[in-house]
Amino acid sequence: MDVDRGIRVAVDTGSVTLGSDKSIQALKLGKGKLVIIADNCPRDIKEDIEHYSKLSEIPVYTYEGTSVELGSVCGRPYTVAALIIKDPGDSTILEIMG
């Protein structure tokens, strides 16, 4: 299973929070198993996510594509700079990243 398919299956069958603001909120609370950020995520948001992920010990994966591509992988008609996977559902995304 490749990364794109893993993300899509997690979005469809698991619990995923889309958006950088909500992802940062979840990181502050220590909720989540994996954070995915787009390659072109704004630097200040990326720094915040990396900071809070270190504090909560949640791994960060940089998606090799733009926020537009990440949005379409998630099946959304808008850009997604960051998302946090709370429950992967039927996805093997955590094993792919592990």
C-alpha positions as CSV (number, residue, x, y, z in Angstrom):
1,M,0.0,0.0,0.0
2,D,1.5,3.3,-1.0
3,V,1.3,6.6,1.0
4,D,-1.5,8.1,-1.1
5,R,-3.7,5.1,-0.7
6,G,-2.8,4.8,3.0
7,I,-3.9,8.4,3.6
8,R,-7.1,7.9,1.6
9,V,-8.1,4.7,3.5
10,A,-7.4,6.4,6.8
11,V,-9.6,9.4,5.8
12,D,-12.4,7.1,4.7
13,T,-12.4,4.5,7.4
14,G,-10.6,6.0,10.4
15,S,-10.6,9.3,12.4
16,V,-8.6,12.1,10.7
17,T,-8.5,15.8,11.4
18,L,-7.9,18.0,8.4
19,G,-6.4,21.5,8.6
20,S,-3.3,22.9,10.2
21,D,-5.1,24.8,13.0
22,K,-7.1,21.8,14.2
23,S,-4.0,19.6,13.8
24,I,-2.0,21.9,16.1
25,Q,-4.8,21.9,18.6
26,A,-4.9,18.1,18.6
27,L,-1.1,18.0,19.0
28,K,-1.3,20.3,22.0
29,L,-3.7,17.8,23.6
30,G,-1.5,14.9,22.6
31,K,-4.2,13.3,20.5
32,G,-3.2,11.5,17.4
33,K,-0.8,8.9,16.1
34,L,0.7,10.6,13.0
35,V,0.9,14.1,11.6
36,I,1.2,14.6,7.8
37,I,2.2,17.9,6.4
38,A,2.3,19.0,2.8
39,D,5.7,19.7,1.3
40,N,4.7,23.4,0.7
41,C,3.2,23.9,4.2
42,P,4.0,27.5,5.3
43,R,7.1,27.6,7.4
44,D,5.5,29.1,10.6
45,I,2.9,26.3,10.6
46,K,5.5,23.7,9.9
47,E,7.6,24.9,12.9
48,D,4.6,24.9,15.2
49,I,3.6,21.4,14.2
50,E,7.2,20.1,14.6
51,H,7.5,21.8,18.0
52,Y,4.2,20.4,19.4
53,S,4.8,17.0,17.9
54,K,8.1,16.7,19.7
55,L,6.4,17.6,23.0
56,S,3.6,15.0,22.5
57,E,6.0,12.5,20.8
58,I,3.8,12.1,17.7
59,P,5.7,11.5,14.5
60,V,5.6,13.9,11.6
61,Y,5.7,12.8,8.0
62,T,6.3,15.3,5.2
63,Y,4.1,14.5,2.2
64,E,6.0,14.7,-1.0
65,G,3.4,16.9,-2.8
66,T,1.6,20.2,-2.5
67,S,-1.3,21.0,-0.3
68,V,-3.5,20.8,-3.4
69,E,-2.3,17.3,-4.0
70,L,-2.8,16.3,-0.4
71,G,-6.3,17.7,-0.5
72,S,-7.2,15.6,-3.5
73,V,-5.7,12.5,-1.9
74,C,-8.0,13.1,1.0
75,G,-10.9,13.5,-1.4
76,R,-11.4,17.1,-0.6
77,P,-11.9,20.0,-3.2
78,Y,-9.6,22.3,-1.2
79,T,-6.0,22.5,0.0
80,V,-4.9,20.5,3.0
81,A,-1.6,21.8,4.5
82,A,-1.7,19.4,7.4
83,L,-3.7,16.5,8.9
84,I,-3.5,14.4,11.9
85,I,-4.4,10.7,12.0
86,K,-6.2,9.9,15.3
87,D,-7.3,6.4,14.2
88,P,-6.0,4.8,11.0
89,G,-9.1,2.6,10.6
90,D,-8.4,0.0,7.9
91,S,-5.3,1.8,6.7
92,T,-1.8,0.5,7.2
93,I,-0.4,4.1,7.1
94,L,1.2,3.7,10.5
95,E,3.1,0.6,9.4
96,I,4.2,2.4,6.2
97,M,5.6,5.3,8.2
98,G,7.0,3.1,11.0
